[in-house]
Amino acid sequence: GGDAAEGKRWREELRGVVAEYLSSHDADEVRRRLVELAVPLDMYHEIVRAAIELALDRRDLERELVCQLLSNLLGDPLLPLDIVRGFEALLARIDDLTIDLPSAPAHLAAFLVRAAADDLIAPAFVRTLPPDALQSEQQRSTLTQARALLAASHFG
């Protein structure tokens, strides 16, 4: 089952896998590790969450590598729904993330727009998130920035 303790355990495991990838740049190795670890299918969105959380306070290079990794894993093994669920989890946690990292909303907004540009998520995800998901100021800030970036790009 997907209880909180299990989610936390998988996130720690997956953070390690992503950290290795940030030095090796080897997406196939990530794929092998996911098979080795036998990550349950209902935890695949945690790959997305762990990768982006790890990259939020890194340099542009690492953020770019994470974007490339997610594109590389889409279809094998990640499904579009895993990507969406990963971003939903990140949005749900953005307030906590912002405590340690004030730039988190801006970086997450950039990840959302990049994901739309790379066809990982539909641009509609950025534009039409339901109001109940916009409970906090940081969530609104993230999505407002993402919408502005999307409008300024040619992907929106």
N, C-alpha and C positions, 0 to 999 in steps of 0.2 A: 504493500500500500504506500501512498504518498504522504506519510505523516511528516510532521515538521522536523523531527530528529533525523529521519532518513534523508529528507531534502538537504539538511545541513551537511550530513556526512557526504552525500554525493557532490555537493557544491565544493567542499574542501578538496575532494579527490579530483574533480574536474578543473578546479583552479590550478592544481599542480600540473595537469596535462596541458592547460593553456600556457602556463608559465614556461614549460619546456618548449612549446611551439614558438614562443616569442624569442627564444634563443636559436632554435633549430630552423624555423620557418618551414617545417615539413608537415604539410597538411595530411599526407598519407600516414604519417606516424601517429597523428591525432586519431585518425580513423582506426588504425590498428589498436591503439590504446583503448578506445571506446569498446571495441569488440572484446579485447582482453578483460576489461573491467566488467563486462556484461552489464552495461548501464541499462536499467529497465526503460522501456519505451516511454513510460509516463514521466520519466526524468529527463528526457532529451531537451526539453526547453531550458533545463538548468545549465546545459552547455552554453546556450546563448547568453543567459544571465551571467554565468561565471566569467565568460570571455569578455563581455562588455564591462562588467564591474571591475575586472582586473585592469582593463585598458583605460578606464575613466581618469585615473590619476597618473597615467604614463604619458610618454611623448607622442607627438603626431605619428611618428614612424610605427609605434606599437599599435596605435589606434587603426592605422591603415592596414597593418598585418591582420588584426582581428576582423576587419571588414573583408579582407581577402579570404580568411579562414571560413567565415560564415558562408560566403558565396561558394567556396569550394565544397563545403559540407552539405549544401542544399541539394536535396534529392538523394544523397547518399552520405550519411544516414538521416539527415534532418528533413522533416516535412515543413511546408510553409506554416502549418499550424504551430509547430515547435517554435519557429521564429516569432510568431505573433505572441504566443504564450510567454516567451522569454522577455519580450519588450513589455508586455503587460505586467510581469513580475517586477521588472525594473522601474516602471512608472509607479507601481504600488509602493516601492521602497525609496523613491527619490528623496523623500523628506529625510530619512535616516542617512542616505548617502550624502546629502547636502551638508549635514552637520560636520562631517569629516572633510568634505570636499565642496566648498562653495561653488565651484565651477561645474559641478555634476549636471545641473539642468542644461547648461549650454552644450556640454559634451554629449549628453544623451540626445538632445535635440539634433545635433549633427549626425549622430549614429542613425537616428530615425530617418533622416532625409537621405543619408547615404544608402540605407537599406531599401528605401523606396526607389532610389536611382538604380540600384543593382537588382531590382525586381525581387527582393527578398520579402518585402511586404508591399501591399497595395498602398498607393498614395492616400487612398480613402482612410486608411488606418490613422494617419496623421490628422486628416481633416475632420473626421467624423467620429471621434471617440465619444461614447455616451457621457452625458453630463455627470452621472454619479461617479464616474472615474476621475472627475475633475474636482475632487473634494478639497485638495490642498493647494495652497498658493504655488508650491514648487511644481506640482503636476501641471497646473495651468501655465506656469512660466515655461516649463519644458515644451509643452505642446504649442504655445503661442510662438515661441522661437522657432520650433520645427515648421510650423505653418508659414511663417515669414520666409524662412530659408527655402521652403518648397515653392512658394509663390515666386521667389526671386530666381529659382532655377527653372529649367524647362521641363521638369518632371511632373510638376503639379498640373 
